[in-house]
């Protein structure tokens, strides 16, 4: 299969896992909103779990639970980020955001429930993996998603909107390494944890990948097309926020993203040809159109 075929197949498998889990939930609006929020997207984080696990001989039947967990956690973050109190977006993946489709209370509760679901799914890994590995994954996901990771990044992003001076390049890098990068790093490292291998090379890979992904997002925000991206564009520039593009310029940001891709690819050298799909993922993040 091509890289895009693999990405799509992994995403479909993860969505099916989450959908199967939600079938046992009550038929109420908050659960419908959870289904809605997890029914689309690229599935990059789940893909990273499944493909990093495969490099260490971990089967998809074992890796599907952390893959589904991180996608549930990501979906929760998107629901909350889109709320009027945060980014105030009305479009996500080409569809109305959850608080627009339902209401703010339902969106908050759906996000809360997806965060809880993430840890429930992750606990299912214990059916097929050593307890120590599961405990490591639970603790590290809590860190990556919380006030030392994704939530910290979002808080810094909100604070930047009213800061007296725009953020510097170093501060933007720190912000995005948390807001976007923390879950991406966790996803890439999860396969090594399941395979009882050293996660350090994958951590270096994912750190570079996450920053390249965010720079590509910043570039799409200024030169993308709403029909392709499926979300509102130019919102950062309209808000006067500093981004990789506003500081480096479009050409400079593009070059920085390309350098990060090479950095990510280089980090995979210990794995030889087994990591080719992950190398393709690094190239993909800077060439995508959504």
C-alpha positions as CSV (number, residue, x, y, z in Angstrom):
1,X,0.0,0.0,0.0
2,X,1.0,3.6,-0.5
3,X,1.6,5.8,2.6
4,X,-1.8,7.5,2.2
5,X,-3.5,4.1,2.0
6,X,-1.8,3.0,5.2
7,X,-2.7,6.2,6.9
8,X,-6.4,5.9,5.8
9,X,-6.5,2.2,6.8
10,X,-5.1,2.9,10.3
11,X,-7.5,5.8,10.8
12,X,-10.4,3.6,9.8
13,X,-9.3,0.9,12.2
14,X,-9.0,3.4,15.0
15,X,-12.4,5.0,14.3
16,X,-14.0,1.5,14.2
17,X,-12.5,0.7,17.6
18,X,-13.9,3.9,19.1
19,X,-17.3,3.5,17.4
20,X,-17.6,-0.1,18.7
21,X,-16.8,1.1,22.3
22,X,-19.4,3.8,22.1
23,X,-22.1,1.4,20.9
24,X,-22.4,0.3,24.5
25,X,-23.1,3.8,25.7
26,X,-26.5,5.4,26.3
27,X,-28.3,6.9,23.3
28,X,-28.1,10.5,24.5
29,X,-26.9,13.8,22.8
30,X,-23.5,13.8,24.6
31,X,-22.7,10.4,23.2
32,X,-23.9,11.4,19.7
33,X,-21.5,14.4,20.0
34,X,-18.7,12.0,21.0
35,X,-19.3,9.9,17.9
36,X,-19.5,13.0,15.7
37,X,-16.2,14.3,17.0
38,X,-14.3,11.0,16.4
39,X,-15.8,10.2,13.0
40,X,-13.2,12.1,10.9
41,X,-9.8,13.5,10.7
42,X,-6.4,12.3,9.4
43,X,-5.8,10.0,12.4
44,X,-2.1,10.8,12.4
45,X,-1.6,10.2,16.1
46,X,-3.3,6.8,16.0
47,X,-1.2,6.0,12.9
48,X,2.0,6.8,14.8
49,X,1.0,4.4,17.6
50,X,0.2,1.6,15.2
51,X,3.2,2.0,13.0
52,X,5.7,2.6,15.7
53,X,4.4,-0.5,17.5
54,X,4.7,-2.6,14.3
55,X,8.5,-1.8,14.1
56,X,8.9,-3.7,17.4
57,X,6.8,-6.6,16.4
58,X,3.7,-5.4,18.4
59,X,0.5,-6.5,16.7
60,X,-2.2,-4.1,15.7
61,X,-4.6,-6.0,18.0
62,X,-2.4,-4.9,21.0
63,X,-1.6,-1.4,19.7
64,X,-5.1,-0.5,18.7
65,X,-6.1,0.5,22.3
66,X,-3.4,3.2,22.8
67,X,-4.0,4.3,19.2
68,X,-7.7,4.7,19.9
69,X,-7.0,6.3,23.3
70,X,-4.8,9.1,21.8
71,X,-7.3,9.8,19.1
72,X,-10.1,10.1,21.7
73,X,-7.9,12.5,23.7
74,X,-7.1,14.5,20.6
75,X,-10.8,14.8,19.7
76,X,-11.6,16.1,23.2
77,X,-8.9,18.7,22.8
78,X,-10.4,19.9,19.5
79,X,-13.9,20.1,20.9
80,X,-12.7,22.3,23.8
81,X,-10.3,24.4,21.6
82,X,-13.2,25.3,19.3
83,X,-15.4,26.6,22.1
84,X,-16.2,30.4,22.3
85,X,-14.1,30.7,25.4
86,X,-11.0,29.6,23.5
87,X,-10.6,29.7,19.8
88,X,-14.3,30.3,19.0
89,X,-14.4,28.3,15.8
90,X,-17.5,27.2,14.0
91,X,-16.0,24.9,11.4
92,X,-13.9,21.7,11.9
93,X,-13.0,19.1,9.3
94,X,-15.5,20.8,7.0
95,X,-18.4,20.4,9.4
96,X,-20.0,22.5,12.1
97,X,-18.0,22.3,15.4
98,X,-19.6,20.4,18.2
99,X,-20.8,23.4,20.1
100,X,-22.4,24.7,17.0
101,X,-24.0,21.4,16.0
102,X,-25.4,20.9,19.6
103,X,-24.6,23.6,22.3
104,X,-21.7,24.6,24.5
105,X,-22.8,22.5,27.5
106,X,-23.0,19.3,25.3
107,X,-19.6,20.2,23.8
108,X,-18.0,20.6,27.2
109,X,-19.4,17.3,28.4
110,X,-18.5,15.4,25.2
111,X,-15.0,16.6,25.6
112,X,-14.9,15.6,29.2
113,X,-16.3,12.2,28.3
114,X,-13.8,11.6,25.5
115,X,-10.9,12.4,27.9
116,X,-12.3,9.8,30.3
117,X,-12.8,7.3,27.4
118,X,-9.2,7.7,26.4
119,X,-8.0,6.3,29.7
120,X,-10.6,3.6,29.6
121,X,-9.4,2.5,26.1
122,X,-5.8,2.6,27.3
123,X,-6.6,0.4,30.2
124,X,-7.8,-2.2,27.7
125,X,-4.2,-2.6,26.6
126,X,-3.8,-4.5,29.8
127,X,-5.6,-7.4,28.2
128,X,-2.7,-8.0,25.9
129,X,0.4,-6.3,27.3
130,X,2.5,-6.3,30.5
131,X,1.0,-4.2,33.3
132,X,4.3,-2.2,33.6
133,X,3.9,-1.0,30.0
134,X,0.3,-0.1,30.5
135,X,1.1,1.9,33.7
136,X,3.8,3.7,31.8
137,X,1.4,4.6,29.0
138,X,-1.3,5.8,31.4
139,X,1.1,8.0,33.3
140,X,2.8,9.4,30.2
141,X,-0.6,10.2,28.5
142,X,-1.7,12.0,31.6
143,X,1.4,14.1,31.4
144,X,1.3,14.7,27.7
145,X,-2.4,15.8,27.8
146,X,-2.3,17.9,31.0
147,X,-0.7,21.0,32.4
148,X,2.8,19.9,31.6
149,X,1.9,19.2,27.9
150,X,-1.1,20.0,25.7
151,X,-3.1,22.0,28.2
152,X,-0.1,24.0,29.1
153,X,0.4,24.8,25.4
154,X,-3.2,25.9,25.0
155,X,-2.9,28.1,28.1
156,X,0.2,29.8,26.8
157,X,-1.6,30.3,23.4
158,X,-4.5,32.0,25.1
159,X,-2.2,34.2,27.2
160,X,-0.3,35.3,24.1
161,X,-3.5,36.9,22.7
162,X,-3.4,39.6,25.4
163,X,0.4,39.8,26.0
164,X,2.0,43.2,25.7
165,X,4.6,41.9,23.2
166,X,4.3,39.2,20.6
167,X,5.9,35.9,21.4
168,X,9.5,35.3,20.3
169,X,10.4,32.3,18.1
170,X,11.7,30.4,21.1
171,X,8.5,31.0,23.0
172,X,6.3,29.9,20.0
173,X,8.5,26.8,19.7
174,X,8.0,26.0,23.3
175,X,4.2,26.7,23.1
176,X,3.7,24.4,20.1
177,X,6.0,21.7,21.4
178,X,3.4,21.4,24.1
179,X,0.1,22.2,22.4
180,X,0.6,20.2,19.3
181,X,3.8,18.2,19.9
182,X,3.1,16.5,23.3
183,X,0.5,14.1,22.0
184,X,2.5,13.5,18.8
185,X,5.5,12.5,20.9
186,X,3.4,10.3,23.1
187,X,2.0,8.5,20.0
188,X,5.4,7.8,18.5
189,X,6.9,6.6,21.8
190,X,4.0,4.3,22.6
191,X,5.1,1.6,20.2
192,X,8.5,1.5,21.8
193,X,7.0,1.3,25.3
194,X,4.8,-1.6,24.2
195,X,7.8,-3.3,22.5
196,X,10.0,-2.7,25.6
197,X,12.5,-0.7,23.5
198,X,14.3,2.6,24.0
199,X,11.9,5.4,23.0
200,X,14.6,8.0,22.7
201,X,15.0,7.9,18.9
202,X,11.3,8.1,18.4
203,X,11.1,11.0,20.8
204,X,13.6,12.9,18.7
205,X,11.7,12.0,15.6
206,X,8.3,13.1,17.0
207,X,9.7,16.3,18.4
208,X,10.8,17.4,15.0
209,X,7.7,16.0,13.3
210,X,5.4,17.9,15.7
211,X,7.0,21.2,15.0
212,X,7.0,20.6,11.3
213,X,3.3,19.8,11.5
214,X,2.6,23.0,13.3
215,X,4.6,25.1,10.8
216,X,2.7,23.5,8.0
217,X,-0.5,24.5,9.8
218,X,0.7,28.1,10.1
219,X,1.4,28.1,6.4
220,X,-2.0,26.6,5.6
221,X,-3.6,29.4,7.7
222,X,-2.2,32.0,5.4
223,X,-2.3,30.3,2.0
224,X,-4.7,27.4,2.3
225,X,-8.2,27.0,1.0
226,X,-11.2,26.6,3.3
227,X,-12.7,24.0,1.1
228,X,-9.6,21.8,1.5
229,X,-8.6,22.6,5.0
230,X,-12.2,22.3,6.4
231,X,-11.6,25.1,8.9
232,X,-11.6,28.8,9.2
233,X,-8.3,30.4,7.9
234,X,-6.4,33.6,8.6
235,X,-7.6,33.6,12.2
236,X,-4.1,33.9,13.7
237,X,-3.2,36.9,11.6
238,X,-6.6,38.5,12.2
239,X,-6.0,38.1,15.9
240,X,-2.5,39.6,15.6
241,X,-0.9,36.5,17.0
242,X,2.7,35.7,16.4
243,X,3.3,32.5,14.4
244,X,6.2,30.7,12.7
245,X,5.1,32.4,9.5
246,X,4.8,35.9,11.0
247,X,8.3,35.7,12.4
248,X,10.1,33.7,9.7
249,X,8.0,34.7,6.7
250,X,6.5,32.1,4.3
251,X,9.8,31.1,2.7
252,X,11.6,31.0,6.0
253,X,8.9,28.9,7.6
254,X,8.9,26.5,4.7
255,X,12.6,26.1,4.9
256,X,12.4,25.5,8.7
257,X,9.7,22.9,8.2
258,X,11.8,21.1,5.5
259,X,14.8,21.1,7.9
260,X,12.7,19.6,10.6
261,X,11.5,16.8,8.3
262,X,15.1,15.9,7.6
263,X,15.8,16.0,11.3
264,X,12.9,13.6,11.9
265,X,14.0,11.3,9.2
266,X,17.6,11.3,10.5
267,X,16.3,10.3,14.0
268,X,14.9,7.1,12.5
269,X,18.3,5.8,11.2
270,X,18.6,3.1,13.9
271,X,15.6,1.4,12.5
272,X,16.6,1.0,8.9
273,X,14.0,0.1,6.4
274,X,11.5,-0.8,9.1
275,X,10.8,2.9,9.7
276,X,10.1,3.8,6.1
277,X,6.4,4.4,6.7
278,X,7.3,6.8,9.5
279,X,9.7,8.6,7.2
280,X,6.8,9.0,4.7
281,X,4.7,10.5,7.5
282,X,7.4,13.2,8.1
283,X,7.3,14.1,4.4
284,X,3.5,14.1,4.4
285,X,3.1,16.6,7.2
286,X,4.6,19.4,5.2
287,X,2.9,18.6,1.9
288,X,-0.7,18.0,3.1
289,X,-3.5,20.4,2.1
290,X,-5.5,20.0,5.3
